[in-house]
Amino acid sequence: METAIREYNAKLDSKKRLTLREAGYEYYHVSVFPDQRIVLEPRVLATPFEVSANTLSMMDRSVENMKKGNVSPAVDLSEFEA
C-alpha cells in the first residue's frame, strides 16, 4: 500500500465546493464509488490541433480550383477493392 505524501481535512464551502491545497493541476477527473470514496486523477487538457493559416489558404485555393474544373484526372483505386 502506498504512503500518502500529504493528508488534511477539508470542508465544503457554502456553494458545496471543496478547495484543494497546493493543487498541482488545474483539471481533475473525479470518480465516485458506491462506498462513497472519491478519487481525483489529475488531467492535462491538450490544446486541440490547430490548422495553420497557410494550410487553410491552400485548402481554399484547392476548393476554388475544383469548382472551376481545374483538377487532375481521377485516381483509379480499383486495384485496392476487396
Backbone as CSV, one residue per row, in Angstrom:
resi,resn,N_x,N_y,N_z,CA_x,CA_y,CA_z,C_x,C_y,C_z
1,MET,0.843,-1.177,0.000,0.000,0.000,0.000,0.888,1.239,0.000
2,GLU,0.503,2.228,-0.805,1.295,3.448,-0.904,1.088,4.339,0.315
3,THR,2.107,5.101,0.641,2.033,6.043,1.740,1.653,7.412,1.185
4,ALA,0.720,8.071,1.850,0.277,9.398,1.410,1.413,10.407,1.592
5,ILE,1.564,11.321,0.643,2.585,12.354,0.776,2.019,13.605,1.450
6,ARG,0.681,13.676,1.512,0.037,14.803,2.197,-1.355,14.364,2.619
7,GLU,-1.740,14.719,3.822,-3.084,14.432,4.311,-3.600,15.645,5.046
8,TYR,-4.881,15.962,4.844,-5.520,17.044,5.591,-7.020,16.886,5.507
9,ASN,-7.725,17.537,6.418,-9.182,17.535,6.386,-9.633,18.754,5.609
10,ALA,-10.687,18.572,4.816,-11.218,19.671,4.019,-12.712,19.796,4.288
11,LYS,-13.246,20.972,4.058,-14.655,21.247,4.314,-15.276,21.902,3.086
12,LEU,-16.501,21.524,2.760,-17.208,22.163,1.656,-17.595,23.577,2.054
13,ASP,-17.518,24.506,1.083,-17.953,25.872,1.380,-19.464,25.986,1.173
14,SER,-20.005,27.179,1.275,-21.460,27.377,1.193,-22.032,27.012,-0.171
15,LYS,-21.187,26.981,-1.199,-21.633,26.595,-2.542,-21.285,25.144,-2.864
16,LYS,-20.987,24.373,-1.830,-20.667,22.937,-1.949,-19.381,22.689,-2.735
17,ARG,-18.420,23.611,-2.635,-17.134,23.444,-3.311,-16.077,23.005,-2.309
18,LEU,-15.119,22.260,-2.809,-14.010,21.795,-1.996,-12.726,22.388,-2.564
19,THR,-11.901,22.942,-1.732,-10.653,23.536,-2.192,-9.501,22.577,-1.920
20,LEU,-8.696,22.336,-2.947,-7.508,21.502,-2.790,-6.319,22.410,-2.525
21,ARG,-5.616,22.169,-1.468,-4.448,22.973,-1.142,-3.277,22.584,-2.042
22,GLU,-2.559,23.564,-2.492,-1.355,23.344,-3.302,-1.617,22.353,-4.440
23,ALA,-2.752,22.489,-5.087,-3.099,21.588,-6.187,-2.082,21.750,-7.322
24,GLY,-1.604,20.654,-7.817,-0.599,20.689,-8.874,-1.168,20.802,-10.276
25,TYR,-2.477,20.636,-10.405,-3.112,20.653,-11.720,-4.355,21.533,-11.692
26,GLU,-4.788,21.973,-12.857,-5.991,22.788,-12.947,-7.237,21.916,-13.121
27,TYR,-7.082,20.742,-13.765,-8.211,19.865,-14.041,-7.995,18.491,-13.401
28,TYR,-9.097,17.907,-12.921,-9.067,16.589,-12.313,-10.253,15.776,-12.819
29,HIS,-10.038,14.485,-13.003,-11.125,13.559,-13.308,-11.606,13.010,-11.976
30,VAL,-12.904,13.059,-11.735,-13.475,12.637,-10.458,-14.182,11.309,-10.638
31,SER,-13.870,10.347,-9.776,-14.563,9.058,-9.741,-15.174,8.893,-8.355
32,VAL,-16.493,8.635,-8.301,-17.187,8.408,-7.041,-17.613,6.947,-7.011
33,PHE,-17.261,6.239,-5.946,-17.535,4.813,-5.831,-18.716,4.553,-4.901
34,PRO,-19.349,3.378,-5.024,-20.525,3.063,-4.187,-20.260,3.196,-2.685
35,ASP,-19.013,2.959,-2.258,-18.698,3.078,-0.828,-18.377,4.530,-0.427
36,GLN,-18.695,5.490,-1.319,-18.530,6.933,-1.114,-17.084,7.421,-1.190
37,ARG,-16.174,6.536,-1.633,-14.809,7.006,-1.877,-14.817,7.901,-3.092
38,ILE,-14.029,8.957,-3.062,-13.874,9.861,-4.194,-12.400,9.877,-4.576
39,VAL,-12.127,9.616,-5.839,-10.750,9.601,-6.330,-10.604,10.708,-7.369
40,LEU,-9.596,11.556,-7.177,-9.291,12.617,-8.131,-8.026,12.244,-8.876
41,GLU,-8.106,12.237,-10.194,-6.927,11.956,-11.014,-6.604,13.202,-11.822
42,PRO,-5.368,13.696,-11.727,-5.019,14.912,-12.466,-5.128,14.709,-13.964
43,ARG,-5.551,15.761,-14.640,-5.674,15.750,-16.097,-4.977,16.972,-16.666
44,VAL,-4.303,16.772,-17.769,-3.728,17.878,-18.525,-4.489,17.914,-19.835
45,LEU,-5.250,18.968,-20.034,-6.040,19.077,-21.255,-5.167,19.654,-22.353
46,ALA,-5.035,18.911,-23.423,-4.197,19.348,-24.543,-4.975,20.320,-25.414
47,THR,-4.258,21.262,-25.977,-4.916,22.178,-26.903,-5.235,21.411,-28.175
48,PRO,-6.380,21.651,-28.759,-6.731,20.928,-29.977,-5.780,21.275,-31.116
49,PHE,-5.654,20.350,-32.040,-4.799,20.569,-33.198,-5.311,21.777,-33.965
50,GLU,-4.450,22.697,-34.243,-4.846,23.892,-34.970,-4.275,23.857,-36.380
51,VAL,-5.119,24.184,-37.348,-4.698,24.228,-38.736,-4.122,25.613,-38.992
52,SER,-2.951,25.657,-39.585,-2.286,26.944,-39.824,-3.036,27.764,-40.872
53,ALA,-2.815,29.064,-40.843,-3.429,29.966,-41.821,-2.991,29.596,-43.235
54,ASN,-1.741,29.182,-43.385,-1.225,28.789,-44.696,-1.977,27.564,-45.232
55,THR,-2.206,26.586,-44.369,-2.925,25.383,-44.786,-4.359,25.714,-45.157
56,LEU,-5.020,26.555,-44.355,-6.394,26.951,-44.674,-6.462,27.670,-46.017
57,SER,-5.493,28.526,-46.276,-5.439,29.247,-47.549,-5.273,28.274,-48.717
58,MET,-4.403,27.293,-48.545,-4.170,26.292,-49.576,-5.434,25.472,-49.834
59,MET,-6.149,25.134,-48.772,-7.397,24.382,-48.928,-8.441,25.223,-49.666
60,ASP,-8.521,26.506,-49.351,-9.458,27.404,-50.053,-9.143,27.460,-51.548
61,ARG,-7.846,27.572,-51.882,-7.451,27.607,-53.298,-7.795,26.288,-53.988
62,SER,-7.611,25.185,-53.302,-7.930,23.871,-53.881,-9.416,23.745,-54.169
63,VAL,-10.254,24.204,-53.244,-11.703,24.143,-53.451,-12.099,25.027,-54.628
64,GLU,-11.529,26.211,-54.719,-11.827,27.108,-55.848,-11.414,26.465,-57.167
65,ASN,-10.239,25.844,-57.212,-9.786,25.143,-58.424,-10.749,24.018,-58.794
66,MET,-11.231,23.286,-57.783,-12.157,22.191,-58.056,-13.463,22.742,-58.631
67,LYS,-13.957,23.836,-58.061,-15.192,24.438,-58.562,-15.041,24.923,-60.005
68,LYS,-13.846,25.362,-60.375,-13.572,25.837,-61.735,-13.301,24.681,-62.691
69,GLY,-13.157,23.464,-62.171,-12.868,22.314,-63.013,-11.389,22.126,-63.274
70,ASN,-10.560,22.896,-62.616,-9.114,22.809,-62.789,-8.575,21.742,-61.820
71,VAL,-8.766,20.463,-62.210,-8.381,19.350,-61.343,-7.619,18.311,-62.151
72,SER,-6.902,17.452,-61.451,-6.185,16.370,-62.120,-7.162,15.232,-62.403
73,PRO,-6.774,14.302,-63.288,-7.664,13.172,-63.579,-7.908,12.342,-62.316
74,ALA,-9.043,11.652,-62.287,-9.385,10.805,-61.141,-8.349,9.697,-60.991
75,VAL,-8.070,9.319,-59.774,-7.124,8.245,-59.481,-7.892,6.931,-59.449
76,ASP,-7.408,5.923,-60.177,-8.063,4.615,-60.227,-7.631,3.796,-59.013
77,LEU,-8.563,3.546,-58.108,-8.272,2.767,-56.898,-8.874,1.375,-56.957
78,SER,-9.284,0.952,-58.138,-9.958,-0.346,-58.266,-9.079,-1.513,-57.851
79,GLU,-7.788,-1.386,-57.961,-6.909,-2.487,-57.577,-6.919,-2.737,-56.065
80,PHE,-7.422,-1.791,-55.289,-7.444,-1.938,-53.835,-8.772,-2.458,-53.318
81,GLU,-9.748,-2.669,-54.213,-11.050,-3.179,-53.773,-10.932,-4.610,-53.300
82,ALA,-11.699,-4.940,-52.311,-11.638,-6.299,-51.733,-12.489,-7.259,-52.510
